[in-house]
Amino acid sequence: MTRKRTFKKKGKEQVEQEVSYYITSLGDNVKEAPRAIRNHWAIETSQHWLLDVTFREDESQIYTEDGAKNMALFRRALLNLIKAHPLKDSVAGKMMRAGWDSQFRAEILFGQKPTKV
């Protein structure tokens, strides 16, 4: 597969081209292959990029096998809870607000506004 990327650098349009090779069970279905590849990279750019940028996952100092796996699990679970909250804001914005507001943090963690006793 040949990929082309067009971008501007210092006001000038530049084009990068890259050839990638894939092994697939799709056979001769040339129309299905690009869609499958795009779907694969959509996961990378949505979830993994978000984890890297918002949670700074790449900067983690946890190196033990179980610790790293456990923290990755917690981050993904928290990301899902944050995304499920109905407030229209970015993940980073919701995280910042949750750090400031304990009631908002409870809404994210428990899914509803806590009732006062």
Secondary structure, DSSP 8 states (H G I E B T S, - for coil): -EEEEEEEETTEEEEEEEE-----S-TT-TTHHHHHHHHHHHHIIIIIHHHHHHS-GGG----SHHHHHHHHHHHHHHHHHHHHS-S-S-HHHHHHHHHH-HHHHHHHHHSS-----
